[in-house]
């Protein structure tokens, strides 16, 4: 009886293995961020090189900041002046209120003091807004890593003049390395068998990784005699100490 059960189990496993679909594919980034200058300027420093690992928020490239820093100082001085103006207006209003309460001035003079305070407050808020704009312009002189990853491309060099509307290539491109995609090409008949989230296996350099189906292609990449061919992506985690590169060949096993 036991031998019959074992034989049935082995036959079931064999059928499952036969049903699994093994395909050749290639690696791709999960996504890639291409970073360009958003203002005209001259590159002052380039602090990275292609292939270098970067941390989230790490400074990658800096444009000449002198003009932006001067604008920031001017905005800060304007803000201080407006703050002092508001304090003066508040003192004048307090004095006018006291005189009005004592019957020494008319209500029109009190209203004038109130209007002066309101105007001073509006000027202060305007100065704060201008300071915020200048701060943004200063931030835009720097390119920082949006996440932990690897520098894929670096096309900016110290001293280069950059025009924001004439950038054919990104100054820096960064891709995350914590996950990768294994991309295979399948026919529409195979594509219809699967849904995102289903488990899959990826063989990378002889090591088997567990992943899940990430996306199913919507538009055909080509038309073969047997029909349309679509992309199917499997996402999996990569090890922190390894560098996987797009276009490396892998084997993908679909259930």
KEPAKE-340904 format. One line per 8 residues: number of its first residue (from 1); their letters; for each residue x negated, y, z negated of C-alpha. Coordinates in steps of 0.5 Angstrom, whole numbers, plus 500, padded with zeros to 3 digits. Layout:
N
NUM = A = X/Y/Z | ...
//
This chain:
255
1 = XXXXXXXX = 500/500/500 | 494/505/498 | 491/503/505 | 497/505/509 | 498/512/505 | 490/513/506 | 491/512/513 | 497/516/514
9 = XXXXXXXX = 494/522/510 | 488/521/515 | 492/521/521 | 496/528/519 | 489/531/518 | 487/529/524 | 493/532/528 | 492/538/524
17 = XXXXXXXX = 485/539/526 | 487/537/533 | 493/543/533 | 488/548/531 | 485/553/536 | 478/554/537 | 476/560/541 | 470/564/542
25 = XXXXXXXX = 470/571/541 | 466/577/539 | 465/582/533 | 468/589/533 | 468/595/528 | 475/595/524 | 474/603/526 | 469/608/527
33 = XXXXXXXX = 469/615/525 | 466/620/530 | 464/627/527 | 463/633/531 | 462/640/529 | 468/644/528 | 465/651/529 | 459/654/533
41 = XXXXXXXX = 452/654/530 | 445/651/530 | 443/645/527 | 439/646/521 | 438/639/518 | 439/632/520 | 438/627/514 | 440/620/517
49 = XXXXXXXX = 438/615/523 | 442/610/527 | 442/604/523 | 442/607/516 | 447/605/510 | 450/611/507 | 455/612/501 | 461/616/501
57 = XXXXXXXX = 460/623/501 | 453/623/503 | 450/629/507 | 449/627/514 | 448/633/517 | 448/641/516 | 449/647/520 | 445/653/519
65 = XXXXXXXX = 449/656/513 | 447/663/513 | 453/667/516 | 458/662/512 | 454/664/505 | 454/671/507 | 461/671/508 | 462/667/501
73 = XXXXXXXX = 458/672/497 | 463/678/500 | 469/674/499 | 467/673/492 | 465/680/491 | 472/682/494 | 475/677/489 | 472/680/483
81 = XXXXXXXX = 474/687/485 | 481/685/486 | 481/682/479 | 478/689/476 | 484/692/480 | 489/688/477 | 486/689/470 | 487/697/471
89 = XXXXXXXX = 494/696/473 | 496/692/467 | 493/697/463 | 496/703/466 | 503/699/466 | 502/698/458 | 500/705/457 | 506/707/462
97 = XXXXXXXX = 511/703/458 | 509/706/451 | 510/713/454 | 517/711/456 | 519/708/450 | 517/714/446 | 521/718/451 | 515/722/454
105 = XXXXXXXX = 515/720/461 | 521/718/466 | 523/712/469 | 521/713/476 | 514/714/473 | 514/707/469 | 517/704/476 | 511/707/479
113 = XXXXXXXX = 506/703/474 | 510/697/475 | 509/697/483 | 502/699/482 | 501/692/478 | 505/688/483 | 501/691/489 | 494/689/485
121 = XXXXXXXX = 497/682/484 | 498/681/491 | 491/684/493 | 488/679/488 | 492/673/491 | 490/675/498 | 483/675/496 | 484/668/493
129 = XXXXXXXX = 486/666/500 | 481/669/504 | 476/666/499 | 479/659/500 | 478/660/508 | 471/662/507 | 470/656/502 | 473/652/508
137 = XXXXXXXX = 468/655/513 | 462/653/509 | 464/646/508 | 465/645/515 | 457/647/516 | 456/640/513 | 458/633/516 | 459/628/510
145 = XXXXXXXX = 460/620/510 | 467/619/510 | 466/612/507 | 461/607/505 | 458/604/511 | 453/605/517 | 451/610/522 | 452/608/528
153 = XXXXXXXX = 450/614/532 | 446/620/531 | 446/625/537 | 444/632/533 | 437/634/532 | 434/640/528 | 435/647/532 | 440/644/537
161 = XXXXXXXX = 445/650/539 | 452/647/538 | 458/649/541 | 465/646/538 | 468/646/545 | 463/643/549 | 461/637/545 | 461/631/550
169 = XXXXXXXX = 458/626/544 | 459/626/537 | 454/629/532 | 454/623/528 | 458/616/528 | 460/612/522 | 463/605/521 | 465/601/515
177 = XXXXXXXX = 461/595/514 | 465/592/508 | 469/588/513 | 469/586/521 | 473/584/526 | 473/578/530 | 476/579/537 | 478/574/542
185 = XXXXXXXX = 482/574/548 | 488/570/549 | 494/569/554 | 501/571/552 | 504/564/550 | 498/563/545 | 499/570/542 | 507/569/541
193 = XXXXXXXX = 505/563/536 | 502/568/531 | 503/574/526 | 499/579/523 | 497/576/516 | 496/569/518 | 490/565/516 | 484/564/520
201 = XXXXXXXX = 477/562/520 | 471/566/523 | 464/562/524 | 459/567/524 | 452/565/525 | 453/558/522 | 457/561/516 | 465/560/516
209 = XXXXXXXX = 468/566/513 | 476/566/511 | 480/571/514 | 487/574/517 | 490/576/523 | 489/583/523 | 493/585/530 | 496/583/536
217 = XXXXXXXX = 495/586/543 | 500/590/546 | 497/592/553 | 494/586/557 | 486/587/558 | 486/584/564 | 491/579/569 | 488/572/570
225 = XXXXXXXX = 491/567/575 | 494/564/569 | 497/570/566 | 496/576/562 | 490/576/557 | 491/580/551 | 486/581/545 | 487/578/538
233 = XXXXXXXX = 483/581/532 | 482/577/526 | 479/581/520 | 474/578/515 | 470/581/509 | 462/581/510 | 457/580/505 | 453/587/502
241 = XXXXXXXX = 446/584/504 | 448/583/511 | 448/587/518 | 453/585/523 | 453/588/529 | 459/589/535 | 459/584/541 | 455/579/537
249 = XXXXXXX = 459/572/539 | 463/568/534 | 467/562/534 | 475/563/531 | 479/558/529 | 487/559/529 | 492/555/525
//
